């Protein structure tokens, strides 16, 4: 197979299929139409519940396009980030090392055969955004 490593990530290309939602009634198994607008799917759910008052539990199906790519040597570091759909929790900031703080998921990193989720506190995420906006050669606080 040669050098390199395969990895999968969300397909964010302009021509990728959009993320879509669908709702299913867990009692009768009827489904909404698939839609990129969650509001339309939720309207179907509420309308279905109004028509069938005993139908109270639903399952959302979320469809996101993904693609598989191959890195060249397996030695470079690839950082895959998301915008607007990060996970939020209390934990350790990957950037400054503080623990017990509110952090959000800022992406995943893969180096050789290792994979890790990256979390940033509000201060570090703001500094990282500023650094990226300034361009090469700038530093994030606490990194030297």
Long-range contacts (C-beta under 8 A, 24 or more apart in sequence): 3-72, 3-73, 3-74, 4-70, 4-71, 4-72, 4-73, 4-74, 5-70, 5-71, 5-74, 5-110, 5-112, 5-113, 6-68, 6-69, 6-70, 7-68, 7-69, 7-70, 7-71, 7-78, 7-110, 8-66, 8-67, 8-68, 8-69, 9-66, 9-67, 9-69, 9-80, 9-108, 10-64, 10-65, 10-66, 10-67, 10-80, 10-82, 11-65, 11-66, 11-67, 13-67, 16-65, 16-67, 17-65, 18-65, 19-62, 19-63, 19-64, 19-65, 20-62, 20-63, 21-60, 21-61, 21-62, 21-63, 22-60, 22-61, 22-63, 23-58, 23-59, 23-60, 23-61, 24-58, 24-59, 24-60, 24-61, 25-52, 25-55, 25-57, 25-58, 26-57, 26-58, 26-59, 27-52, 27-54, 27-55, 27-56, 27-57, 28-52, 28-55, 34-63, 71-110, 74-112, 74-113, 75-111, 75-112, 76-111, 77-109, 77-110, 77-111, 78-109, 78-110, 79-107, 79-108, 79-109, 79-118, 80-107, 80-108, 80-109, 80-110, 81-106, 81-107, 82-106, 82-107, 89-119, 91-119, 92-119, 93-119, 93-120, 93-121, 93-124, 94-118, 94-119, 94-120, 95-120, 95-121, 95-124, 95-127, 95-128, 95-140, 95-142, 95-143, 96-121, 96-123, 96-124, 96-141, 96-142, 97-142
